[in-house]
Amino acid sequence: RKEVEQDPGPFNVPEGATVAFNCTYSNSASQSFFWYRQDCRKEPKLLMSVYSSGNEDGRFTAQLNRASQYISLLIRDSKLSDSATYLCVVNKKGAAGNKLTFGGGTRVLVKP
Amino acid sequence: DVKVTQSSRYLVKRTGEKVFLECVQDMDHENMFWYRQDPGLGLRLIYFSYDVKMKEKGDIPEGYSVSREKKERFSLILESASTNQTSMYLCASSSPSLETQYFGPGTRLLVL
């Protein structure tokens, strides 16, 4: 079983609609969580961190459920520019520092 | 802004060739990482380094080696390239206090 699993999609979303997707992680010792965004043929970039209480950044809301070991990302009022692959990332601190584990990504296509 | 640069965006090599991928960061980050990204498999950690001349194996180190002679530079070496090393290679850097990693633009390597 992969450490971090995501539905690869694609999620086809009409412009202006809301889309949500989850990511599950297997290591209960994971300490922090992130969503990265990766545009086609570009490098991943941090979208937002996910904290225990959940957090919101504009149209994006991230939630963490430690009991069920999943995190979610919700995008409201989708824009064409939101089309990208969203990577779920889990961090576990070790003796040598932070170690990030990446999910395979969920592809989102926002259409007019 | 953090800047991570990689020596080549695209590279074509033949089986058995020695391949050098260079990564340079300008933020004085202690930590540097090499990943490969393949469809359906996500980003997988090859090697990382927490200090000059220091290296640690990641999840898939076989067939690769690394060199960190200067703080800003982290090199990935394919001693004898094979077709199964055709992939997108991404370098990243961070500081120990940060959980966020900053990525370079990636090198698409094709081994024929």
Interface residues (C-beta under 8 A of the other chain):
Chain A: V4 P8 S32 F34 K42 E43 P44 K45 L46 S49 L87 N91 A96 G97 N98 K99 L100 F102 G103 G104 G105
Chain B: N31 Y35 G40 L41 G42 L43 R44 L45 F48 Y50 E56 L90 S94 P96 L98 E99 T100 Q101 F103 G104 P105 G106
